[in-house]
Amino acid sequence: MTTAASAAPRRTWVPGFRRLLAVAGAVLWLACLVPPILGWSHRYEFVEAIQFAALGFWVPALVTAGTPWWRRRPVREGAVDAGGATALSARRGLNLGRALSFTALFVVLSIFWRLAPAVNAVTNHDWVAVVEAVTLSAAGVAMMCDLIDSPPWHPGVPRPYRIGISAAVMWSAWVFAYLEALSHASWYRAFRHLAGRSLSVSADQQLSAASVWFMTGVVFVPIIFWNLVHWLQSEEDPDEELYQLVRDEKNRGFFGYRSR
């Protein structure tokens, strides 16, 4: 007979490489806020873009993947709630609402910290860079918890939604970087481009856009393909699961609450 204690997930040993991922995330977070990276980010637009992408994408991904989130209790894949399919669907709906909320918050913050007034303030004041690091990384970790598996806990959001959320966040960063690269003049007046003594405006913008594209792709492309492969290899029929998700969405509101 299965008891509640035996059914509960165990605290398995965290492999050394996962601990290294979490430590690497913390070290990268600190490295972005101290010299020489902090000084370079005040001089070059592309270094500031690398700093932004590291704080917003790499640090949250490393911390989330390397940390066992003991206090998280989402629905595990293949688990059945005591209340049956209805309870499972309701909990998934609530997890989806939470995931969409954190994703929207992160996208808004990521766009805000790429606007000209925000970048100019980060470049001119070190304390603003700390505020950027705290807000971006915290929102990024909250979002990544619903996208990345961190055994023994798994996101309660179905894999198709994880794929869609990851792609949407990645594309939002790419589109903004693309618009910046196409601009004929620099958006940020805090950077001085002196002829013969520093990078040109065009070169700095191109490097900035390329850095954001590369660093976001390194984070989200593996997440998308990992979830896609595991979704296709699952015991459930992916098409039937997708149809079921669509039917569930018709029966509840946008944030997972059942409509009357």
C-alpha positions as CSV (number, residue, x, y, z in Angstrom):
1,M,0.0,0.0,0.0
2,T,1.3,3.4,-1.0
3,T,1.5,5.9,1.8
4,A,1.7,9.7,1.6
5,A,5.3,9.6,2.8
6,S,6.4,7.0,0.2
7,A,4.6,8.9,-2.5
8,A,6.3,12.2,-1.7
9,P,9.3,13.0,-3.8
10,R,12.6,12.3,-2.2
11,R,15.5,14.7,-1.8
12,T,17.9,13.1,-4.2
13,W,21.6,14.0,-4.2
14,V,22.3,16.9,-6.4
15,P,25.1,16.0,-8.9
16,G,28.3,18.1,-8.7
17,F,27.8,19.6,-12.2
18,R,24.4,21.0,-11.2
19,R,25.9,22.7,-8.2
20,L,28.6,24.1,-10.5
21,L,25.9,25.5,-12.7
22,A,24.3,27.4,-9.7
23,V,27.7,28.6,-8.6
24,A,28.6,29.7,-12.1
25,G,25.3,31.7,-12.3
26,A,26.2,33.5,-9.0
27,V,29.8,34.2,-10.1
28,L,28.5,35.5,-13.5
29,W,26.0,37.8,-11.7
30,L,28.8,39.3,-9.6
31,A,31.2,39.6,-12.5
32,C,28.8,41.8,-14.4
33,L,28.8,44.3,-11.6
34,V,32.5,44.7,-10.9
35,P,35.5,45.8,-13.0
36,P,36.5,45.2,-15.7
37,I,33.1,44.3,-17.2
38,L,31.4,47.2,-15.4
39,G,33.9,49.6,-16.7
40,W,33.7,48.3,-20.3
41,S,30.0,48.4,-20.2
42,H,30.2,52.2,-19.6
43,R,32.4,52.6,-22.8
44,Y,31.0,50.2,-25.3
45,E,27.4,49.6,-26.2
46,F,27.9,45.9,-27.1
47,V,29.5,45.2,-23.7
48,E,26.5,46.7,-22.0
49,A,24.3,44.5,-24.2
50,I,26.3,41.4,-23.2
51,Q,25.9,42.5,-19.5
52,F,22.2,42.8,-20.0
53,A,21.8,39.4,-21.7
54,A,24.0,37.7,-19.0
55,L,21.9,39.1,-16.2
56,G,18.6,38.5,-17.8
57,F,19.0,35.2,-19.6
58,W,22.2,33.3,-18.6
59,V,22.2,33.9,-14.9
60,P,18.5,32.8,-14.4
61,A,19.0,29.7,-16.6
62,L,22.1,28.6,-14.7
63,V,20.6,29.2,-11.3
64,T,17.4,27.5,-12.2
65,A,19.0,24.5,-13.8
66,G,21.5,24.1,-11.0
67,T,19.3,24.5,-7.9
68,P,16.8,21.9,-6.6
69,W,13.8,24.0,-5.8
70,W,12.7,22.0,-2.8
71,R,9.8,24.3,-1.9
72,R,8.2,24.2,-5.4
73,R,5.3,21.7,-5.6
74,P,3.9,21.8,-9.2
75,V,2.2,18.8,-10.8
76,R,4.7,16.3,-12.0
77,E,4.4,14.9,-15.4
78,G,2.3,11.7,-15.5
79,A,1.1,12.3,-11.9
80,V,-2.6,11.9,-11.0
81,D,-4.2,14.1,-8.4
82,A,-6.5,12.7,-5.7
83,G,-9.3,14.7,-7.3
84,G,-8.8,13.1,-10.7
85,A,-8.5,14.7,-14.1
86,T,-10.5,17.8,-13.1
87,A,-8.1,18.7,-10.2
88,L,-5.1,18.0,-12.5
89,S,-6.5,20.3,-15.1
90,A,-7.2,23.1,-12.6
91,R,-3.7,23.0,-11.1
92,R,-2.2,23.0,-14.6
93,G,-4.4,26.0,-15.4
94,L,-3.2,27.9,-12.3
95,N,0.5,27.0,-13.1
96,L,-0.1,28.3,-16.6
97,G,-1.5,31.6,-15.3
98,R,1.5,32.0,-13.1
99,A,3.9,31.2,-15.9
100,L,2.2,33.7,-18.2
101,S,2.3,36.4,-15.5
102,F,6.0,35.9,-14.8
103,T,6.7,35.8,-18.5
104,A,4.9,39.1,-19.1
105,L,6.7,40.7,-16.2
106,F,10.1,39.6,-17.5
107,V,9.4,40.8,-21.0
108,V,8.3,44.2,-19.8
109,L,11.4,44.5,-17.6
110,S,13.7,43.3,-20.4
111,I,12.2,45.9,-22.8
112,F,12.4,48.6,-20.1
113,W,16.1,48.0,-19.4
114,R,16.8,48.4,-23.1
115,L,15.1,51.7,-23.5
116,A,17.4,54.7,-24.0
117,P,16.8,56.5,-20.6
118,A,17.3,53.2,-18.7
119,V,20.6,52.3,-20.5
120,N,21.9,55.8,-20.1
121,A,21.2,55.7,-16.4
122,V,22.9,52.3,-16.1
123,T,25.9,53.6,-17.9
124,N,26.2,56.8,-15.8
125,H,25.3,55.4,-12.3
126,D,26.6,52.1,-10.9
127,W,23.8,51.7,-8.4
128,V,21.3,51.7,-11.3
129,A,23.2,48.7,-12.7
130,V,22.7,46.9,-9.4
131,V,18.9,47.6,-9.6
132,E,18.9,46.3,-13.1
133,A,20.7,43.1,-12.1
134,V,18.4,42.4,-9.2
135,T,15.1,43.0,-11.0
136,L,16.2,41.2,-14.3
137,S,17.7,38.2,-12.6
138,A,14.8,37.8,-10.1
139,A,12.2,38.0,-12.8
140,G,14.2,35.7,-15.0
141,V,14.5,33.0,-12.3
142,A,10.8,33.2,-11.6
143,M,10.1,32.7,-15.3
144,M,12.7,29.9,-15.8
145,C,11.2,27.9,-13.0
146,D,8.3,27.1,-15.3
147,L,10.5,26.4,-18.3
148,I,13.4,24.3,-17.1
149,D,13.3,20.9,-15.3
150,S,15.1,21.1,-12.0
151,P,14.9,17.5,-10.5
152,P,13.3,16.3,-8.4
153,W,10.7,19.0,-9.2
154,H,9.4,19.6,-12.7
155,P,7.4,22.6,-14.1
156,G,3.6,22.2,-13.9
157,V,3.2,23.8,-17.3
158,P,2.8,21.4,-20.2
159,R,5.6,21.2,-22.6
160,P,3.8,22.8,-25.6
161,Y,3.3,25.9,-23.5
162,R,7.0,25.9,-22.4
163,I,8.0,25.8,-26.0
164,G,5.7,28.7,-26.9
165,I,6.8,30.8,-24.0
166,S,10.5,30.2,-24.7
167,A,10.1,31.1,-28.3
168,A,8.0,34.3,-27.5
169,V,10.6,35.6,-25.0
170,M,13.5,34.9,-27.4
171,W,11.8,36.6,-30.3
172,S,10.9,39.6,-28.2
173,A,14.6,40.1,-27.4
174,W,15.6,39.5,-31.1
175,V,13.0,41.9,-32.5
176,F,14.2,44.7,-30.1
177,A,17.8,44.0,-30.9
178,Y,17.0,44.0,-34.7
179,L,15.3,47.4,-34.4
180,E,18.4,48.8,-32.6
181,A,20.7,47.4,-35.2
182,L,18.7,49.1,-38.0
183,S,18.8,52.5,-36.4
184,H,21.0,55.0,-38.3
185,A,21.9,56.8,-35.0
186,S,22.7,55.5,-31.6
187,W,19.8,55.2,-29.2
188,Y,22.0,55.8,-26.3
189,R,23.8,59.1,-25.8
190,A,25.9,57.9,-22.8
191,F,28.3,56.1,-25.2
192,R,30.8,58.3,-27.0
193,H,32.0,57.1,-30.4
194,L,35.2,59.0,-31.3
195,A,36.5,58.5,-34.8
196,G,39.7,56.6,-34.8
197,R,39.7,56.0,-31.0
198,S,36.7,53.7,-30.5
199,L,34.2,51.6,-32.4
200,S,31.9,53.4,-34.8
201,V,28.2,53.8,-34.0
202,S,27.3,51.2,-36.7
203,A,29.8,48.7,-35.6
204,D,28.9,49.1,-31.9
205,Q,25.2,48.6,-32.7
206,Q,25.8,45.6,-34.9
207,L,27.9,43.9,-32.3
208,S,25.2,44.8,-29.7
209,A,22.5,43.1,-31.7
210,A,24.6,40.1,-32.5
211,S,25.5,39.6,-28.9
212,V,21.8,39.6,-27.8
213,W,20.8,37.3,-30.6
214,F,23.6,34.8,-29.7
215,M,23.2,34.9,-26.0
216,T,19.4,34.5,-26.0
217,G,19.7,31.7,-28.6
218,V,22.2,29.8,-26.5
219,V,19.7,29.8,-23.6
220,F,16.3,29.3,-25.4
221,V,17.1,27.1,-28.4
222,P,18.2,24.2,-26.1
223,I,15.1,24.7,-23.9
224,I,12.8,24.6,-27.0
225,F,14.4,21.5,-28.5
226,W,14.7,19.7,-25.1
227,N,11.0,20.2,-24.4
228,L,10.1,19.3,-28.0
229,V,12.0,16.1,-28.0
230,H,10.7,15.0,-24.7
231,W,7.1,15.9,-25.7
232,L,7.3,13.9,-28.9
233,Q,8.9,10.9,-27.0
234,S,6.3,10.9,-24.2
235,E,3.8,8.1,-23.9
236,E,0.9,10.4,-24.6
237,D,0.0,11.2,-28.2
238,P,1.3,14.7,-28.8
239,D,-1.6,15.6,-31.1
240,E,-4.2,14.3,-28.6
241,E,-2.4,16.1,-25.8
242,L,-2.5,19.4,-27.8
243,Y,-6.2,18.9,-28.6
244,Q,-6.8,18.3,-24.9
245,L,-5.0,21.5,-24.0
246,V,-7.1,23.5,-26.5
247,R,-10.3,21.9,-25.0
248,D,-9.2,22.8,-21.5
249,E,-8.5,26.4,-22.5
250,K,-12.1,26.7,-23.9
251,N,-13.5,25.7,-20.5
252,R,-11.5,28.2,-18.4
253,G,-10.4,31.8,-18.5
254,F,-7.1,33.1,-19.7
255,F,-5.4,32.7,-16.3
256,G,-6.7,29.3,-15.7
257,Y,-9.9,30.0,-13.8
258,R,-12.9,28.0,-15.0
259,S,-15.4,30.2,-16.8
260,R,-19.1,30.0,-15.9
